[in-house]
């Protein structure tokens, strides 16, 4: 099976870190689950890059990069 490189921008990584820190203050269990879900999704993208299609909502600008916006 072909593996693809998943690139996460510095801005996205910083936002994830902030989100996880906030969530951990609310619920460590929820933060752990969310972190595991994100890591699983990143792993999924390495073998199935089309798994998470773009948002098709008119208020969300189109992005040429595949993002996991739909799941999270």
C-alpha positions in Angstrom: 0.0 0.0 0.0 1.3 3.4 -1.0 2.0 5.8 1.9 1.7 9.6 1.6 3.4 12.3 3.6 0.9 14.2 5.7 2.1 17.8 6.1 0.7 19.8 9.0 1.3 23.5 8.9 3.0 25.2 11.9 -0.2 27.3 12.3 -2.4 24.2 12.4 -0.1 22.5 14.8 -0.1 25.6 17.1 -3.9 25.7 17.0 -4.1 22.0 17.8 -1.8 22.5 20.8 -3.9 25.4 22.1 -7.1 23.4 21.6 -5.7 20.4 23.4 -4.4 22.5 26.3 -7.8 24.2 26.7 -9.6 20.8 26.5 -7.3 19.2 29.0 -8.3 21.9 31.5 -11.9 21.0 31.0 -11.6 17.2 30.7 -8.4 15.2 30.5 -10.4 12.2 29.2 -11.9 14.3 26.4 -8.4 15.7 25.6 -6.9 12.2 25.4 -9.7 10.9 23.2 -9.5 14.0 20.9 -5.7 13.6 20.6 -6.0 9.9 19.8 -8.7 10.7 17.2 -6.5 13.4 15.6 -3.5 11.0 15.4 -5.6 8.2 14.0 -7.0 10.6 11.3 -3.4 11.7 10.4 -2.4 8.1 10.1 -5.5 7.4 7.9 -4.6 10.3 5.6 -1.1 8.7 5.0 -2.8 5.8 3.3 -6.1 7.3 2.2 -5.5 11.0 1.3 -9.0 11.5 0.0 -10.7 10.3 3.1 -11.5 13.8 4.4 -12.9 15.9 1.6 -13.1 19.6 1.6 -16.0 21.5 3.2 -18.5 22.5 0.6 -20.2 25.2 2.6 -20.5 28.6 1.1 -19.2 30.4 4.2 -16.0 28.4 4.3 -13.3 29.5 1.9 -12.0 26.7 -0.4 -8.5 25.5 0.5 -6.4 23.6 -2.0 -4.9 21.4 0.7 -6.8 18.4 2.2 -7.8 19.2 5.7 -9.6 17.2 8.3 -12.1 20.0 8.8 -15.1 17.7 8.4 -14.2 15.4 11.2 -13.2 18.0 13.7 
